[in-house]
């Protein structure tokens, strides 16, 4: 006989937190771990009763196992004694000795009503409060607190993978530079509240990535110096086959290691370097149009999803396999109970398999919007004239994107038939930035110097939009071709590139 689930009472000003209350209920009901142990009480889910609302609230606090409060700017309507329902519920939970979890929305108190600020201070004098910026931070924070509660109560034999302390790892295994880069990017992408000079430990604490002062598995995957030293299967294997099936010898095969950010960037670069790309002329704009046969955003989404949602307790690795007719992205994982293959094709709630891993990916825009990734993939493929992506469950989860090489050339006004990758007819035209880069690369140059030269700040977009087209046309080469994102990587103009520059200079001088 299954044990009765624990009851969570959510206390808040309902109108202010309508979205958050629903999101928490849906998440707990959809998460395969939490739904085993918890039920959530929301007053708005109750049928009409011949009973005062205030009495129902306090009765439910009494019947609950965990009191979870969301404190925001509004205090709520006070009663004759000057207490709002939220304040009365907090006092009752305190009187009864209930487990209390307090989450404060907003990193400052500037816009709070005085009585709500006083209530927050009152709670802070009794227990630890967790501040969150928005719903994207709230769900992982609640998840971490509930998992900790289950562990303390010894209801879990083993904690979830992402929240568990990484075996044999310490804070010394976290790379401070990786943390600094994350904060800088997250501040620009999602207005992340912590300043760039925040100590790495404080950043990990804010993201719920410490377990009793030790880095969690999620922390090591995100910010570790050498993540694969501790989590060997977290690598990505990329292969390119010329035919329709897996066969040996494999023309191109690469195993990538590093943080999850590194893995995504490297795997995306691998695919983009192997598929057809067309560069048009500057007849209609200053910037020459560039188009891949598959939308890079779709490729990136498929790979990011595989990295974020895979089962890391499985010894298998994420595999990215490019065939002549399709791209397959496989990960050792499955769908949560609340999702089906059919539901993936419709708007659905976000139920990340590794929420503590997914949140930093969202904060840096590696995941654009929670729960909309597959829908975006479908929409972008339709817009590009490709068949819709295919999703399947075999011995893991597989996303398949069909190839139509000719689409790249059609997109830039080229031929309807698809020429070979380096066949004449690609209608090459260089932007001013690309000419500058070729000139600069007479001697080998690092990507940081080239980005500074043309005033670019997004490394991945710069590589995909500016450098890769030059490489694909044989005008630019990497000094470390087997490791596209190596810290030692530099770029040098090829003989063809130098010859084209000479031709352009001659034409410009009128000779």
C-alpha positions in Angstrom: 0.0 0.0 0.0 1.4 3.3 -1.0 2.1 5.9 1.7 -0.2 9.0 1.8 1.3 12.0 0.0 2.4 15.0 1.9 0.2 18.1 1.6 1.6 21.5 0.7 -0.4 24.6 1.5 0.5 27.6 -0.7 0.0 30.9 1.0 0.1 34.2 -0.9 -2.0 37.1 -2.2 -3.8 35.1 -4.8 -4.2 37.9 -7.4 -0.6 38.9 -7.3 0.7 35.3 -7.6 -2.0 33.7 -9.8 0.6 32.6 -12.4 3.1 31.3 -9.9 0.5 29.3 -7.9 -0.7 27.5 -11.0 2.9 27.0 -12.3 3.9 25.4 -8.9 0.9 23.1 -8.9 1.4 22.0 -12.5 5.1 21.4 -11.9 4.7 19.3 -8.7 1.9 17.3 -10.4 4.1 16.7 -13.5 7.5 16.0 -12.0 8.0 12.2 -11.7 9.7 12.5 -8.3 7.7 15.2 -6.5 4.3 13.8 -7.6 5.2 10.6 -5.7 5.4 12.5 -2.4 3.3 15.7 -2.6 -0.1 17.2 -3.2 -0.6 20.9 -3.4 -3.6 22.8 -1.9 -4.8 25.8 -3.9 -7.9 27.6 -2.6 -9.0 28.3 -6.2 -9.3 24.6 -6.9 -11.9 24.1 -4.2 -15.7 23.9 -5.0 -18.0 26.4 -3.4 -18.6 25.7 0.3 -21.0 27.1 3.0 -17.9 28.2 5.0 -16.0 31.4 5.4 -12.9 31.6 3.2 -10.7 32.6 6.1 -11.8 29.6 8.1 -11.0 27.3 5.1 -7.5 28.7 4.8 -6.7 28.1 8.5 -8.2 24.7 8.4 -6.1 23.8 5.4 -2.9 25.1 7.1 -3.8 22.9 10.0 -4.2 19.9 7.7 -1.0 20.5 5.7 2.5 19.1 6.2 4.3 22.0 4.6 3.5 25.7 4.6 4.9 27.3 1.5 4.6 31.1 1.3 5.1 33.5 -1.6 5.7 37.0 -0.4 5.6 39.8 -2.9 4.7 43.5 -2.9 1.1 43.4 -1.7 0.1 42.6 1.9 -3.5 41.8 1.2 -6.7 43.0 2.8 -6.3 43.3 6.6 -9.1 42.0 9.0 -10.4 43.9 12.1 -7.2 43.1 13.9 -5.0 44.4 11.1 -3.8 41.0 9.8 -4.1 39.9 6.2 -5.0 36.3 5.4 -1.4 35.6 4.4 -0.1 37.0 7.7 -2.7 35.0 9.6 -1.7 31.8 7.8 2.0 32.4 8.5 1.2 32.9 12.2 -0.9 29.7 12.3 1.8 27.6 10.6 4.3 29.0 13.1 2.0 28.2 16.1 1.5 24.7 14.9 5.2 24.0 14.2 4.7 23.3 10.5 7.6 23.1 8.1 7.8 26.6 6.6 9.3 27.5 3.2 9.4 31.2 2.4 10.1 32.6 -1.0 10.3 36.3 -1.6 9.7 37.6 -5.1 12.0 40.5 -6.0 15.6 41.3 -5.0 14.8 44.6 -3.4 12.1 45.9 -1.1 11.6 49.2 -2.9 8.0 48.6 -4.1 6.7 46.6 -1.2 3.8 47.7 1.0 5.1 48.5 4.5 3.2 45.7 6.2 4.5 43.2 3.7 8.0 44.3 4.3 7.4 43.9 8.0 6.1 40.4 7.5 9.1 39.5 5.4 11.4 40.8 8.2 9.4 38.9 10.8 9.8 35.7 8.8 13.5 36.3 8.3 14.0 36.6 12.1 12.7 33.0 12.4 13.9 31.0 9.4 15.8 31.2 6.1 14.0 33.0 3.3 14.8 32.5 -0.4 14.6 35.5 -2.7 13.8 34.8 -6.4 13.5 37.2 -9.3 10.6 35.5 -11.2 8.9 32.2 -11.9 11.9 30.8 -13.8 13.9 31.0 -10.5 11.0 30.1 -8.2 10.4 26.6 -9.6 14.0 25.3 -9.2 14.2 26.9 -5.8 11.0 25.2 -4.6 12.2 21.9 -6.2 15.6 22.1 -4.3 13.8 22.9 -1.0 11.3 20.0 -1.4 14.1 17.6 -2.3 16.0 18.7 0.8 12.9 18.2 2.9 12.6 14.6 1.6 16.2 13.9 2.3 16.1 15.3 5.9 13.0 13.2 6.6 14.8 10.2 5.1 12.1 9.6 2.6 14.5 9.4 -0.2 17.1 6.7 -0.5 18.9 8.7 -3.1 18.3 12.2 -4.1 17.6 13.4 -7.7 20.7 13.5 -9.8 21.0 17.2 -10.4 20.5 18.1 -6.7 22.8 15.4 -5.3 26.3 16.3 -4.2 28.8 15.4 -6.8 30.9 12.4 -5.5 34.5 13.4 -4.6 34.0 16.9 -5.8 34.6 20.1 -3.9 34.4 23.9 -4.6 38.0 23.7 -5.8 36.7 21.8 -8.8 34.5 24.7 -9.8 36.1 27.0 -12.4 35.6 30.7 -11.2 36.0 31.9 -14.8 33.1 29.7 -15.9 30.9 31.2 -13.2 32.0 34.8 -14.1 31.1 34.2 -17.8 27.7 32.8 -16.8 26.8 35.8 -14.6 27.9 38.2 -17.3 25.8 36.5 -19.9 22.8 35.9 -17.7 22.8 39.6 -16.7 22.6 40.6 -20.4 20.2 37.9 -21.4 17.7 37.8 -18.5 18.7 40.7 -16.1 20.2 38.2 -13.7 20.2 40.0 -10.3 23.7 39.2 -9.0 26.6 41.5 -9.9 29.5 40.2 -12.0 31.9 40.4 -9.1 29.8 38.0 -6.9 31.9 35.2 -5.4 31.4 31.8 -7.1 30.1 30.2 -3.9 27.4 32.9 -3.6 26.3 32.4 -7.2 26.0 28.6 -6.6 24.0 29.3 -3.5 21.6 31.6 -5.4 21.1 28.9 -8.0 20.6 26.1 -5.4 23.7 24.3 -6.7 25.2 23.5 -3.3 24.4 20.4 -1.2 25.8 20.9 2.3 28.6 23.2 1.1 29.5 20.7 -1.7 28.8 21.3 -5.5 25.9 19.3 -6.9 26.1 17.3 -10.0 24.3 20.2 -11.8 27.0 22.6 -10.6 29.8 20.4 -12.0 28.1 20.1 -15.3 27.6 23.8 -15.6 30.8 25.2 -14.1 33.3 22.4 -13.4 36.9 22.6 -14.5 36.7 19.1 -15.9 33.1 17.8 -15.6 33.9 14.5 -17.3 36.4 13.6 -14.6 33.4 13.2 -12.3 30.6 12.5 -14.8 32.2 10.5 -17.6 29.1 10.0 -19.7 28.3 13.8 -19.9 30.3 14.1 -23.1 28.7 14.5 -26.6 29.6 12.2 -29.5 29.2 13.7 -33.0 29.4 11.7 -36.2 28.9 12.5 -39.9 27.9 9.7 -42.3 27.7 10.2 -46.1 24.9 7.7 -46.5 21.5 6.9 -44.9 22.7 4.5 -42.2 25.4 4.1 -39.6 28.4 2.6 -41.3 32.2 2.3 -40.9 34.5 3.9 -41.6 33.0 7.1 -40.2 34.1 10.0 -42.3 34.0 12.5 -39.4 33.8 11.6 -35.7 34.4 13.8 -32.7 33.9 13.4 -28.9 33.4 16.7 -27.1 34.0 17.4 -23.4 33.5 20.4 -21.2 30.6 22.2 -19.5 27.1 21.9 -20.8 27.6 25.3 -22.4 30.8 24.0 -24.2 29.1 20.8 -25.3 26.1 22.6 -26.9 28.4 25.1 -28.7 30.8 22.5 -29.9 28.1 20.1 -31.2 26.2 22.9 -32.9 29.4 24.0 -34.6 30.1 20.4 -35.7 26.7 20.2 -37.5 26.9 23.6 -39.0 30.4 22.8 -40.4 29.0 19.8 -42.3 25.7 21.0 -43.8 25.2 23.1 -46.8 25.6 26.8 -46.5 24.9 29.4 -49.2 26.2 33.0 -49.3 24.4 35.3 -51.6 25.2 38.7 -53.1 24.7 42.2 -51.7 22.3 43.2 -54.3 19.5 44.0 -51.8 21.4 44.9 -48.6 24.9 45.8 -47.4 25.2 42.5 -45.6 25.4 39.5 -47.9 22.6 36.9 -47.1 23.7 33.7 -45.5 21.5 30.6 -45.2 22.0 27.0 -43.9 19.9 24.1 -45.3 18.5 23.6 -41.8 17.7 26.5 -39.4 20.6 26.8 -36.9 18.0 27.6 -34.1 16.4 24.2 -34.7 19.7 22.3 -34.5 20.6 24.2 -31.4 17.2 23.5 -29.7 17.5 19.8 -30.4 21.0 19.6 -28.9 20.2 21.8 -25.9 17.1 19.7 -25.1 19.2 16.5 -25.3 21.8 17.9 -22.9 19.3 19.5 -20.5 16.7 16.7 -20.2 18.8 13.5 -20.6 19.1 10.8 -17.9 22.5 11.4 -16.4 22.4 8.2 -14.3 22.5 6.3 -17.6 26.0 5.5 -18.9 25.1 6.5 -22.5 26.1 9.8 -24.0 24.2 12.3 -26.1 24.8 11.4 -29.8 24.5 13.8 -32.7 24.4 11.9 -36.0 24.3 13.6 -39.4 23.2 11.5 -42.4 22.8 12.5 -46.0 19.0 13.0 -45.5 18.6 13.8 -41.9 20.0 14.9 -38.5 19.4 12.7 -35.5 19.9 13.8 -31.9 19.7 11.0 -29.4 19.8 11.2 -25.6 19.6 8.5 -22.9 16.3 9.6 -21.4 12.5 9.4 -21.6 9.5 11.7 -21.2 8.1 12.6 -17.8 4.8 10.9 -17.0 2.8 14.0 -17.7 4.1 14.3 -21.3 3.5 12.2 -24.4 5.0 12.3 -27.9 1.7 13.8 -29.1 1.7 16.5 -26.3 5.2 17.6 -27.4 3.7 18.9 -30.6 1.2 21.1 -28.8 1.7 23.9 -26.2 2.6 22.1 -22.9 3.9 22.9 -19.5 7.6 22.7 -18.7 8.7 19.6 -16.8 12.5 19.6 -17.0 14.1 16.3 -16.1 17.0 18.3 -14.4 15.5 21.6 -13.3 18.6 22.8 -11.5 20.5 22.2 -14.7 17.8 23.7 -17.0 17.5 27.0 -15.1 21.0 28.4 -15.8 20.5 27.3 -19.5 17.3 29.4 -19.5 19.0 32.4 -17.8 21.6 32.5 -20.6 19.0 32.0 -23.3 20.4 28.6 -24.3 16.8 27.6 -23.6 14.6 30.4 -24.9 11.3 29.8 -23.3 10.3 27.1 -20.8 8.1 24.4 -22.4 8.0 25.9 -25.9 11.2 24.4 -27.5 9.6 21.6 -29.5 6.9 24.0 -30.7 9.5 26.5 -31.9 11.3 23.7 -33.7 8.2 22.7 -35.6 7.3 26.3 -36.5 10.9 27.1 -37.7 11.0 24.0 -39.9 7.7 24.8 -41.4 8.8 28.3 -42.2 12.0 27.0 -43.7 10.1 24.6 -46.0 11.3 21.5 -44.1 9.2 18.6 -42.9 8.2 18.9 -39.2 10.8 17.4 -36.8 10.1 13.8 -35.7 10.2 12.7 -32.1 10.5 9.1 -31.0 11.1 6.9 -28.0 13.4 3.9 -28.6 16.1 3.0 -26.2 16.2 6.8 -25.5 14.6 9.9 -26.9 15.4 10.8 -30.6 14.7 14.1 -32.4 15.0 13.8 -36.2 15.3 16.8 -38.5 15.1 16.2 -42.3 17.6 17.7 -44.7 16.8 19.6 -48.0 20.2 20.9 -49.1 18.7 23.0 -51.9 16.8 25.2 -49.5 20.0 27.0 -48.5 20.6 28.1 -52.1 17.0 29.1 -52.7 17.0 31.2 -49.5 19.7 33.5 -50.9 18.3 33.6 -54.4 20.6 30.9 -55.8 20.0 27.9 -57.9 17.1 25.5 -57.4 19.4 22.5 -57.6 21.9 22.0 -54.8 25.5 22.3 -55.9 28.3 20.6 -54.0 29.6 22.4 -50.9 32.4 24.1 -52.8 31.0 24.0 -56.3 31.0 27.3 -58.3 27.6 28.9 -58.3 27.3 29.6 -54.6 27.3 33.3 -55.5 29.9 34.4 -53.0 29.9 38.0 -51.7 31.8 39.3 -48.7 30.6 41.8 -46.2 32.9 44.6 -45.1 33.5 42.8 -41.8 34.6 39.6 -43.6 37.0 41.6 -45.8 38.5 43.1 -42.6 38.8 39.7 -41.0 40.6 38.2 -44.0 43.0 41.2 -44.1 43.7 40.7 -40.4 44.2 37.0 -40.8 47.3 37.3 -43.0 48.8 36.2 -39.7 47.0 33.8 -37.4 44.5 35.6 -35.1 42.4 34.6 -32.1 38.7 34.9 -32.2 38.6 37.4 -29.4 40.8 39.8 -31.4 38.7 39.4 -34.5 35.5 40.1 -32.5 37.0 43.2 -31.1 38.1 44.2 -34.6 34.5 44.3 -36.0 32.7 45.1 -32.7 30.9 41.8 -32.1 30.2 40.4 -28.6 28.3 37.1 -29.1 31.0 34.5 -29.8 28.7 31.8 -31.1 26.8 34.1 -33.5 30.1 35.6 -34.7 31.5 32.2 -35.4 28.3 31.0 -37.2 27.5 34.2 -39.1 30.9 35.5 -40.0 33.7 33.0 -39.6 32.0 29.7 -40.7 30.9 31.1 -44.1 34.5 32.1 -44.8 35.7 28.6 -43.7 33.0 26.9 -45.8 34.2 28.8 -48.9 37.8 27.9 -48.3 38.9 31.4 -47.6 39.7 31.0 -44.0 41.2 28.0 -42.0 41.4 27.0 -38.4 44.9 26.3 -36.9 43.3 23.6 -34.7 40.7 22.1 -37.1 39.9 19.1 -34.9 38.8 21.3 -31.9 36.8 24.2 -33.3 36.3 25.9 -29.8 39.8 25.2 -28.4 41.2 28.0 -26.3 44.3 27.7 -28.6 42.2 28.1 -31.7 43.3 30.8 -34.3 42.3 31.7 -37.8 44.4 32.2 -40.8 43.6 33.2 -44.4 44.1 30.4 -47.0 45.8 30.8 -50.3 42.4 31.2 -51.9 41.5 33.9 -49.4 44.7 35.8 -50.0 44.2 35.6 -53.7 40.6 36.9 -53.4 41.9 39.8 -51.3 44.5 40.7 -53.8 41.8 40.6 -56.5 39.6 42.9 -54.5 42.4 45.3 -53.9 43.3 45.4 -57.5 39.7 46.0 -58.5 39.4 48.8 -55.9 42.5 50.5 -57.2 41.2 50.5 -60.8 44.2 48.5 -62.1 
